[in-house]
């Protein structure tokens, strides 16, 4: 009896492991997409910051999140294996560079942008397409 329970638990765990990496709701024939672009804050490249794409479960997307470090010129490319991302809807978060911490730039950077559930930024990755998503954050002068 104990062996049967152990086998069922193992099969359940294996099924979960197989289902989770599949990503968002999509036809099996869908091919991954490429995601890249530029991230700036107040017209300044966010060099050393992060772009984070988190699957939007409210839109039927599940799976892993993707991150990219922003280059000195503000460019980023989400990379996973061959730099391809599973299609579906993603919530996006932006993290300001660590060398900004304590500076006027970090103090002005909107806290909500650091959280994908609060940023209000969503993007759809379509099968087999090259996506150029720019994130240009500009705050009005006070």
N, C-alpha and C positions, 0 to 999 in steps of 0.2 A: 504494500500500500504506500509506503514511504517513497519507494522508487517511482511510482506513478505520479505522485504529487511533485516530486523533484523534476521529473521529465516534463510535466505540464508547465511548471514554473520556468524551466529552461526554454521551452517552446514559446511561451508568452514573451519572455525577455528577448528572444531572437526575433520574433515578429515585430516587436516594438523597435528593435534596432534596425530592422529592414525598412520599416515604414517611415520612421522619423527623417532619415537623410533624403527622402524623396522630395522634400520641399513643398512648394505651394500647389494648390489645386490646379492641375493642368493635364492635358492629354499626354499619354506616355510618349508620343512622338515629338513633343516639344523639345527644342534644343536650347541650351543656355544662351544668355546674352552677354554682351560686353558693356561695362559701365565705367565711364571716366568723365572728367570735367575739371572745373576750376572752383576753388572756394576762396572768397575774399571777405574781409570785414572792414567796413569804412574804406573801401577801395584799396586795401592793403592785403597782399597774399597771406593766408593763414599758415605760413610755413611751419611745419612741425606739429600742426594740429591734426585732428582726425575727422574722417567722414565715416559714419556708421550706418549701415542699412540693416534694419531689423524686420523680419517677416511680420506683416500685418495680419494677425489672426482674425481680426474683425472682417477682413476681406478674403478669408479662406486660405491664407498663406501660413505655412508652418515650416520649421526647419532651422537652419543655422543663420547667424548674422554674419555680415561681411564688413570688414573694416579696411580703411586705407589711410596711410599717413600722407599728409599734404606736403608736396615738394616745395622747395624754395620759391618757385615761380607761381605757387598756388595750385598747380595741377595735381590731380589724384587719379588713381586707377584701382578699382576694387579688384582684388586678385584672389583666386581660388583655383589651384591647379593650373589650368591653361588660361587663367584670367577670365573665366566664364562664370556667369551668375545664373542660378536657377530662376526661371521666369516667375512673375507674380508681383503682388503689391508689397511695398516696403515702407515702413516709417523711417525717417532719416533724422539722425542727430549729428550735430557738429560740436567738436570740442576745440576750444581755443588752445594755441600752443602753450606748452608748459613754461617757456621762457617769458610768456606774457604775465604769469601769475604775479599779482601784487602791483602790476602796472596800470596805467590809465586804460589800456586796451582791455585787460582782463576785467577790470571793474565795470567797464561799459558793455562788455559782451553779455547778451541776454542769457540768463541762467536756463530758461526753458529750452533753448536750443541744444543744450547738453543732454537732454532727455528725449528719446524718440517718442514717448507717449505724450509729451507736452510741446514739442517743437512745432507741430502743425504742418510739418513738411512730409509729403508722401510722394512716392514715385512708383511707376509701374515699369517693370522690366519685361519686355516682350520677347518671345522665343526667337532666337537666332539673329537678333538685331544688335546694332552698335548704338549705344545710348550715350549721349553727351548731356550730362546734367550739371549745370553751373549753379552754384550757391553764392549769391552776392548779397551779403547782409549789410544794409545801410540803415543807420538810425538817423532820424530827423534831429536837426540841431535844436537845443533847448533854449 
